[in-house]
Amino acid sequence: MGGEAAIRLSVFLGVFAVMALWEARAPLRDIARGRRWAANLGLVALDTLIVRLIFPAAAVGAALDAAAMGWGLFNHLGWPGWVEVALCFVILDFAIWLQHVIFHHAPFLWRFHKVHHADEAMDVTTGLRFHPAEIAASMAIKIGLVYALGAPALAVLIFEVALNAAAMWSHSNLRLPARTERLIRRAFVTPDMHRSHHSVLRREHDTNFGFLFSFWDRIFGVYTEAPEGGHQGMRIGLSEWRHGQSARLGWSLALPFRRPK
């Protein structure tokens, strides 16, 4: 599947531009960009470089390899292509949801995932802010699942594009009409739904783990309707760190190895 990287980059830049402009026109909270954006986008650049160095073919390449070798479940079922694509998409979304839950509850993995949660505000760049070690681990898990499923390359490409776009959407600083937000939330994660997940309160940030579909959290009983302090009054980030530290790239990269002061 030629041009996979170009497709992903084009969609990424388009969605990022749309969300950034939308946030500027209809923000929910008054937040600073400046150094935060420099740190968050610096992490994106490092993540992209490291993943491409370690996994040059990425998950789509793994799907093509699995198909060529006849590996994985769907390469032996012979079901209609659209059924396999739809099922793989849903399975991959559930796997990302489950991985997210595990990264919260396994202490060693949380050390890296908390870099994402350390951001003291929440906007489109927060959805891209991950430690390179977490991104590499996530890609390794995804590639292993793609081989096990024998996932069609088209399903993997669609999922990768959708996941990236959904991460920017769900972390965005948008003010949506209440009726629209409730309607979308029935099936998909909204910014208001995911904002609770970034609360400094542990009982709130251990809920609403979804990135794309909203129903996994309801099915498994880890759904929060809204933060206790309201979306304007809630505090975002990690309570154990001093204000402003997360807006530094070097500090964010070293966070998994730091002790709170």
Phi, psi and omega in degrees: 000091184291151176079015181302315181295321180294320178297312181297317181294318180298314180294318179303309182295321179295312180294319180300314181297316180297314182293319180297317179292320180296317177300320181295328182272328184221064182283146174279316182236150177275106184231155180273151175254272174038245184297326178301311181297321180299316180292314183294316180287333173296321176296320179300315181297316178296317180301313182299315181298313184293317180296318180291331177286318183280319184235074185301329180270345179055197187289325179295320177298323177296321178295318178294321179294317179299319179295318180294326182269351182073029181266151172095157187305306188289342176284356178244354184270325180068029178285163177305143184303319183293328177293314180297318180297313181296314181296317180297322179300313181293318180297317179295322178294318177296321180297320178293321176300311181296318177302318180299316178300314181297320180295337176280328190255347175266114188307317182295318181290325178298328179304325180271321182292334182292346172301321177296318183280347183288341179303130185270358171225173184223117176209190186306326182286337178297326179293351180248357188271098178221147177292141180305325179295323178291318180298318180295317179296318180297318179294320178298317178297316181297316180297319177299319180291321178299317177296317182295321181281334192064042186295136176299142181301324179297318179298318181293316179297313179300317181294316181300316179295314181295320181296316180296316179295319181295324179297318178292319179296311187290339179263001188288154181266067186250145171258107180258147173303138186304318182294318179296316181299315180297321181294312180296321185296340179301329182238327188236152178292136177249164176302319179297319180297315185283337181301324178302327181295341180259013176293149175290343180282123184300323182293341176265321183280358169261032175223171175053060184277347187294151173252319184248288180278140183269349190279341179299319181294323178290317182300320185260012171070032179235042182254135174240130182290314183200155178291150183300322182274005185077161185291334178276326186267346184292155175256133182254143175122209179239126187289342187276359182245151181291151182300135173092347184294324185291347179276013178245127184298312181300318179297318182295319179294326182271353185306318181300342184251006181265156171251138179302143178253000000 
